[in-house]
Amino acid sequence: MAEVGHFLANGAWQEWPAEQAAAVGEFLRAWWTWTLTQPDLPEPAHEIFALCRDDPHWPGHRYA
């Protein structure tokens, strides 16, 4: 999970072309929704949340 966080944090995906950035954001929101519905997660929910909130369209995000 640390590797995913590193690449999301340093990849500046929010600055990619709009269609690509939207795809990453859509994936993160879908991942978080999936996380909320799973009884046994492969990773702790708080770690997944920390990655998903990097989406600039996430409610309450500093760039929203």
C-alpha positions in Angstrom: 0.0 0.0 0.0 2.9 2.4 0.7 4.0 2.1 -2.9 0.6 3.1 -4.2 0.5 6.0 -1.9 3.9 7.1 -3.0 3.0 7.0 -6.6 -0.3 8.8 -6.1 1.3 11.5 -3.9 4.2 12.1 -6.2 2.7 11.4 -9.6 0.8 14.7 -9.8 -2.1 12.8 -11.4 -4.4 15.7 -10.7 -2.4 17.7 -13.2 -2.6 15.0 -16.0 -4.8 15.6 -19.0 -8.4 16.0 -17.8 -9.6 12.6 -19.1 -6.8 10.7 -17.5 -7.1 12.6 -14.2 -10.8 12.0 -14.2 -10.2 8.2 -14.7 -7.9 8.1 -11.7 -10.4 10.1 -9.5 -13.2 7.8 -10.6 -11.2 4.8 -9.6 -10.4 6.2 -6.2 -14.0 7.0 -5.5 -15.1 3.5 -6.6 -12.3 2.0 -4.5 -13.5 3.9 -1.4 -17.2 2.9 -2.1 -16.1 -0.7 -2.4 -14.1 -0.4 0.8 -17.1 0.7 2.7 -19.1 -2.4 1.7 -16.5 -5.1 2.5 -16.5 -7.0 5.8 -12.9 -8.2 5.5 -10.5 -5.7 3.9 -7.1 -6.7 2.6 -5.8 -3.3 3.9 -7.1 -1.1 6.8 -9.8 1.3 5.7 -7.9 4.3 7.1 -5.0 3.6 4.7 -7.4 3.4 1.7 -9.1 6.6 2.8 -5.8 8.4 3.0 -5.1 7.5 -0.6 -8.5 8.2 -1.9 -8.8 11.7 -0.3 -6.1 12.9 -2.7 -8.8 13.2 -5.3 -9.4 16.9 -5.7 -13.1 16.2 -6.1 -13.3 14.4 -2.8 -15.8 16.2 -0.5 -13.9 18.6 1.8 -10.7 18.3 -0.2 -8.5 21.4 0.1 -8.8 22.0 -3.7 -12.5 21.1 -4.1 
